[in-house]
């Protein structure tokens, strides 16, 4: 028997919130993804569009981080970052990625895999202009993923950028922009009792759109 005193080994709940059937999902998985993100938002879950983004570094070792998704449409899933960061450099060298969403109170998960392409400059400009001013300044101040001596040094960089722009408009830095994941696979997961979860996977098929299949849990 397992060690019931270990909160990691013994943590377990029954999934009872819902079910997922083939006739309940939209034939377009990206439309279905939007619905589930909207459900999470309406349920009051914080940062409902938060995903985990996985990339691969130059040595072929996976890397993962939390990433806010900022757009979902028929073209794919869009997110933004510093292009000189580890994320940006890894995607430039190997333009493929995976995304995972998990909304525990709804007992739902979505996984996507596919190729990644930069969004247009116009899209990056439009989104950057919509960001809070503090976030715009941070995009200039932080050399994302690079080492720094201490917090005081980071604060000094931020103060210098704030002084540079004053009360004026803040343009998008050339080293900051967006990516779009063009999914080839999208899997929807709904927790069910006794770990017999519902898993529905969409696979993109040449000439026939999306193929839907049920996976064993």
HELIX and SHEET records of a PDB file:
HELIX    1   1 UNK A    7  UNK A   10  1                                   4    
HELIX    2   2 UNK A   22  UNK A   24  5                                   3    
HELIX    3   3 UNK A   29  UNK A   42  1                                  14    
HELIX    4   4 UNK A   86  UNK A   93  1                                   8    
HELIX    5   5 UNK A  104  UNK A  106  5                                   3    
HELIX    6   6 UNK A  121  UNK A  130  1                                  10    
HELIX    7   7 UNK A  133  UNK A  141  1                                   9    
HELIX    8   8 UNK A  151  UNK A  165  1                                  15    
HELIX    9   9 UNK A  193  UNK A  195  5                                   3    
SHEET    1   A 7 UNK A  62  UNK A  68  0                                        
SHEET    2   A 7 UNK A  50  UNK A  56 -1                                        
SHEET    3   A 7 UNK A  96  UNK A 103 -1                                        
SHEET    4   A 7 UNK A 108  UNK A 118 -1                                        
SHEET    5   A 7 UNK A 176  UNK A 190 -1                                        
SHEET    6   A 7 UNK A  76  UNK A  82 -1                                        
SHEET    7   A 7 UNK A  71  UNK A  73 -1                                        
SHEET    1   B 7 UNK A  62  UNK A  68  0                                        
SHEET    2   B 7 UNK A  50  UNK A  56 -1                                        
SHEET    3   B 7 UNK A  96  UNK A 103 -1                                        
SHEET    4   B 7 UNK A 108  UNK A 118 -1                                        
SHEET    5   B 7 UNK A 176  UNK A 190 -1                                        
SHEET    6   B 7 UNK A 198  UNK A 205 -1                                        
SHEET    7   B 7 UNK A 209  UNK A 215 -1                                        
END                                                                             
